Amino acid sequence: MERKHMHRTIGSSENVELYFETDRLEETRDRMQNLGIPFLHDIEVQSWGQRVFRIKDPDGYVVEIGERM
């Protein structure tokens, strides 16, 4: 039986955002800056008090990295 690869798009980079949490927000930010990763914004405080920053991955997806609450 022949296997065929099925590719299905679940969204585009304009409507998908990935989110991760870390206990080392500044260290993670510094590592990303040193790698030359494009930032959408540096660390900001959200209205609920959480600090986050956003970057773009190589495919153009927004990745938010925030501190644990």
C-alpha positions as CSV (number, residue, x, y, z in Angstrom):
1,M,0.0,0.0,0.0
2,E,1.4,3.4,-1.0
3,R,1.5,6.1,1.6
4,K,0.8,9.6,0.6
5,H,1.8,12.6,2.6
6,M,-1.1,14.8,3.3
7,H,-0.4,18.4,4.0
8,R,-3.1,20.5,5.7
9,T,-2.7,24.2,6.5
10,I,-4.1,25.0,9.9
11,G,-3.4,28.7,9.8
12,S,-1.1,31.3,8.5
13,S,1.6,33.3,10.3
14,E,-0.9,36.2,10.5
15,N,-3.4,34.4,12.8
16,V,-1.3,32.0,14.9
17,E,0.7,32.9,18.0
18,L,2.9,30.5,20.0
19,Y,3.3,31.1,23.7
20,F,5.9,29.8,26.2
21,E,6.6,30.6,29.8
22,T,10.0,30.8,31.5
23,D,11.4,31.4,35.0
24,R,14.4,33.2,33.3
25,L,12.8,35.9,31.2
26,E,15.8,38.3,31.0
27,E,18.2,35.5,30.3
28,T,16.0,34.1,27.5
29,R,15.6,37.5,26.0
30,D,19.3,38.1,26.1
31,R,20.0,34.8,24.4
32,M,17.5,35.5,21.6
33,Q,19.0,39.0,21.1
34,N,22.5,37.5,20.9
35,L,21.3,35.1,18.2
36,G,20.0,38.0,16.1
37,I,16.3,36.9,16.3
38,P,14.0,39.7,15.2
39,F,11.9,41.2,18.1
40,L,8.5,42.6,17.8
41,H,9.0,44.2,21.2
42,D,11.2,43.9,24.2
43,I,9.9,43.0,27.7
44,E,6.6,44.7,28.4
45,V,4.3,44.5,31.4
46,Q,0.8,43.3,30.4
47,S,-2.3,44.9,32.1
48,W,-2.6,41.8,34.3
49,G,1.0,42.2,35.5
50,Q,2.8,39.5,33.5
51,R,6.0,40.5,31.7
52,V,6.4,39.2,28.2
53,F,8.3,39.8,24.9
54,R,7.5,38.8,21.4
55,I,9.7,37.6,18.5
56,K,9.1,36.3,15.0
57,D,10.3,32.8,14.1
58,P,11.9,32.1,10.7
59,D,8.5,31.3,9.2
60,G,7.1,34.6,10.4
61,Y,5.0,33.3,13.3
62,V,4.7,35.4,16.4
63,V,6.2,33.8,19.5
64,E,5.4,35.3,22.9
65,I,7.6,34.4,25.8
66,G,6.4,35.4,29.3
67,E,7.3,34.9,32.9
68,R,5.3,32.4,35.0
69,M,2.5,34.0,37.0
